[in-house]
Amino acid sequence: MSPPILQSLRTRSAVLLLGLVLAGCQMNTSGLPRSPGAKHTFAETDKAAQVERLLRMAEDAEVSGDLPTAATLLDHAAASDPRNVAVLTSLGRVMQQMDRPQAATDAFGAALAADPDDPRAVIGYAKAMIALGRPEAAAAHIEPLLEKRPDDLGLINVAGVIYDMQAQHQRAVELYRRGLYFQPDSTLLQNNLGLSLALSGDADGAIGVLKPLAEGPESTPRIRQNLALAYGIKGDVV
């Protein structure tokens, strides 16, 4: 069976499931009359359950690589509950993977409006701003929350990237070192620290951080690229 056919089947299945989810929330399976108050309570409960089901289905579609279906499911969930941060940040993440930075920004912006202190919303919005080449806008949201949550590794990492983009490499180095204090074995933080050291002109320090990573089991092309950059800054040929 060809990939396009598989994709079509996945999409049809998701649409059918979506219809069942939406229809199922309107059913009264008890057979008993409901009072107006009970009807309202059940409706709210049904809506929350519907949104949760849509979110789980979207996550499954995202994991399987079916991003258009995930986006469709999340759009329906967001329409039903427009202030649900989990739904909005998931939608933003999917939009980023689909290379739709403005749509991602809109979704994360809605999540921020719903809860300005939610790390998922703040980090997602900051990453969207970074993708649009606007590190100053990202910093405006990251820095206040980082003051409240100084040990949040996600915030630390994104803030470090922002400072490197703004050529504030020493601030980035300090942040990455702080993150490594809380999680010494973080390959991501070590790699970003090495890059910041290289960009700040400390090639030897960068090589000291990156060389063990590049030679280790978790080496990646990005790590090796950063190591090559450090050697280049030092003037050595790898």
Sequence and secondary structure as in RCSB ss.txt:
>XXXX:A:sequence
MSPPILQSLRTRSAVLLLGLVLAGCQMNTSGLPRSPGAKHTFAETDKAAQVERLLRMAEDAEVSGDLPTAATLLD
HAAASDPRNVAVLTSLGRVMQQMDRPQAATDAFGAALAADPDDPRAVIGYAKAMIALGRPEAAAAHIEPLLEKRP
DDLGLINVAGVIYDMQAQHQRAVELYRRGLYFQPDSTLLQNNLGLSLALSGDADGAIGVLKPLAEGPESTPRIRQ
NLALAYGIKGDVV
>XXXX:A:secstr
  HHHHHHHHHHHHHHHHHHHHHHTT  TT S   HHHHHHHHHHHHHHHHHHHHHHHHHHHHTT HHHHHHHHH
HHHHH TT HHHHHHHHHHHHHTT HHHHHHHHHHHHHH TT HHHHHHHHHHHHHTT HHHHHHHHHHHHHH T
T HHHHHHHHHHHHHTT HHHHHHHHHHHHHH TT HHHHHHHHHHHHHTT HHHHHHHHHHHHHSTT  HHHHH
HHHHHHHHHT   
